[in-house]
């Protein structure tokens, strides 16, 4: 287990993501959530935009459908809510396309709670930065969410370090999560200061697309060759090695697994027990960079 940011909230070392969750019926959705929880993935990550464009026959084209499906699971089995740390995101309306205005965010969190059949979420994140709204206004919304009891903790997704600093200075409550894209094939957070800033403020890095959208298990290259070597040495799959890799840094990194296959969910949970050596981590970094570290 690990802590969520600098809070006393304990979470598993791998998270389960609901990006492709909306297409399941309630029975299958329930099976996936239970499989994830059994695999130690206590943090369940969703967003109000998940499901959008998957249901063209609906007026809203599926906006909110992933939350709605998860909410149906929780309504049918309320005990599951107590077993999970529930996280959702808002701020994408698919039209503007990003809206972090006070009015929009406060309506968004209320709608998310209704769809999820819960009185509160453990973590609420701004999904993408809205360039048109002042950070003072974004902070006011996040502050009020926490103080109303509807949200326990707050974070951001896809923000730059300067954007996070500009927001944090106006917050009464700390950012406990930063959510960048991070994988063995997308190592930009090692270079753009994201992981360093997470250590500076004690936040958890929630890595989305940790398997590079399927490229890691489905394609070959120098990075995958190193992962295969590690996988053979540890008796794990290439995908599990890729998840273990992004856990191997000074920052507190939490991979979000997006597979909707129960067998692969269980397999992904093994990455929580794998701790590569520094040399093994650098082998992957050097394969990505195409040469030895200076």
N, C-alpha and C positions, 0 to 999 in steps of 0.2 A: 504493500500500500504506500501511497504518498499523500502529501497535503496539497490542497487546492490553493495555490498562492501562499500567502502568509496567514491563511485562516486555519481553524482547527477542523476543517472538513476533510475527512479521509476519502480518497478515491483510489480505484485500481490504476495500475500503471499503463493500461491500454484503455481507450474509450471506444464506444460504439456510436457510429454516425448514421443518421436517418435520411441522408440525401436521396437515396433511391427506395425509400420505405413506402411511399404512397400507393404503389401499385398492388400491394398485398391485401388479401382479405384479412379480417380481424384474427382468424385462427392462425394463419401463417405469421402475421405480425406479432402475435403473442408468442409464438414459438421462437422467433428471432430474438425478441427481448429477453426471454427466459434463457436462451442459449448464451447470449452476451453476458447476462448477469452471472450465470454459472461459470463462465470463463474468466470471471474477475473484472469484467468491464462495468464498473458501477456507475460511471458517468455516461449518460445517454445524451447525445448531442443532436439537436434538430434545429429547424428554422422555419419561419412562416412562409418563406419563398419556396421551400422544398415541395415539389409536386407541380409547380407552375409549368405550363406547357405540356404536361403529360396527359391532360384531360381536355382536349380541344372542344368537346361537346358541352362543357360546363361554361357558364357565363364568366367565371373568374379564371378559367383555363387550368384550374387545379391549385390555385394559390391557397396555401394553408392545409392542403390535403395530407401531408406527412404528419403535421401536428394533430390533425383530426383523427387519423388512423391510430396514432399513439394514444390519443385521448380515449378512443374507443377501447383500446386494450386496458388502459388504467381504470376505466369505468367498469369494465367487466371483472377486473381482478385488482381491486383497490390496494391489496397488500403489496403489489409490485412497486407502487409509488414509494413506499417506505424503504425499499431495497435499493433505490437508485438516487443518484445525484442528477437532477434533471436540468438540462441546459437548453436554451433556445436563443434565437437571434432575430433581430428585426432591423428595418431601415432600408430594405429594398422593396420598392413598390412595382418594379417592372415597367414603369411608365416614365417617371421623372428622370432617371431611374432610382436615385438614392435620395431618401428623405429622412433626415434626423431632426426635423423641427420638433419642438416640444409637443405640439398638438398631435402630430403624426405618431411619435413614439409612445405617447401615453395611450392613444387608442390602440396601437399595435400590441402593446403588452397585455392590455385587457382582452383583446381578441385572442391572443395566444393562450392565455389562461383559460378562457372559455373553451377553446378547441381541445386543450389538453386535460380538461376536467380536473383542474387543480386550483388551489387558492394562491399558490406561489410557485416560482421556479427558483432553483438553487443558484442558477447563473443566468444572467441576461447579457448578451453581447450585441454591440452595434455591428451589423454584418459587413458593411463597407462604409468608408468615410464619405460624408455628404459635403461636397465642396461649397455648397451654397448656404449652409447654416453655421453661425458662429459657435465655437466650442463652448462658450458660456451657456448657450441655449441647450446644447447637447448634454452638458454637465447637469443643468437644472433638471432635465428629464430623468437622468440616471439617479441623481440624488433623491428625487421624489419617489422613484420606484422603490428604492431601498427603504426610505423612511416610511413608506406606506405599508411595508411588509409584504408587498407583492413579489419582491426580488430580494434574495439573500445577498448575492454578490454580483459584481459587474465586470465586464471585460470588453475587448474590441477584437475585430477580425479584419485582416488586410489593411491595417493602419501602418503608416511609416512611423519611425521613431519620433521625428518632429511633431507629427500629428498627435501621437500619444502623449508627448510632453505637454503640448498645448491644451489637451483635454484634461490631463491629470491635475494641472495647476488649479483648475476650477472645481474639482471634485471634492466632496466631503468624505468620500469613501474611496479606498484604493482600487485600482485596476488589479484584479487577481489573475486575469488571463489575457494573453495575446495569441491570436490565431492566424499564423501565416501558412502559406504552402511550404512544405518542407519534406524532402525525401532524399534518398541517395542520388537521385537524378535531378534534384532541384535544391541545391545547397546554398542558395542566395542568403538565407538567414544567418549563415556563418560569416558573411562578408558585409552585410548592410547594417549591422548593429542591432538587429532584432533580438538575438540571443543575449547579447551583452546588456541591452536595456532590460530584458526580463530579469537578469541577475541583479541589476541595479535596483529594481523596485520589488524584487522577490516574487515576480509573477510566474505562473505556469505557462509554458508555451504549448498550445494545443495545435499540433501539426495536422493540417488537412492534406488530403491526397498523399499519404505517406508511401504509397506504392506507385506514385506518378501516374495516376489514372489508369493503372493496369499495365503500363509500359515495363515496369520492373519484372513481373512474372511472365509477360507475353513476348518480350523482345530480348535481343542479346546485344552485348557490348562490353567494353572494358569494366565498367562498374558491376554489371551483372556477373561477369567472370569472377571478380573478387568476392561478391556475395555468394556465388556458388561454392567457392573454396571454403569460405567460412561456414556455410550451411553443411558442407560435408564434414568439416571438423567437429561441429557441434551436434550433428544429427538432426538438423532441422531443415525446413524448406527455404528456398530463396526468399520468399515473401516474409517469412518469420525473421530471417536474417536482416532484411531491409528495415523491419520495424525495430529490431534490437539496435540497429545502427543509429537511428535517430534518437535513441534513448541514451547514447553514450557521450553526452557533452556536459559541460559544467552547469548549463541551464537545466531547469526542471522541465523536460520535454515529455508531452503526453501524445502519442500517436492516436489519431482517430481512424478506426477501421471502418471502411465503407462497404465491405462485402455483404451481400444479402444471402450468402450460402452458409447454412448452419455449420457444416463441416469446416469451412474456412474460418468462420468466427472462432470456433473452438481452437483451431490450429493457431490463429493469430494470438490467442491468449497466452501461448507458450512464450512469446517474446518478452513477457514480463519477468521471466526467470533467467533470461540470457543476458550476461554482462560481458561484452567484448573488452579485450585489453585495449590500452591506448594505441599500441602498434597496429592492432586490427582495425580500429576506427580510422587511423591515418591511412591505412591501405586503401580504404574506400574513398577517402577524401582525395588522395593522390590520383586514383584512377579517374575520378571526376574531373580533376584539374589537368590531367594529362601529363603529369611530371611530379618529381619529388618536391617536398616542401622546401622552401629556401633556408 
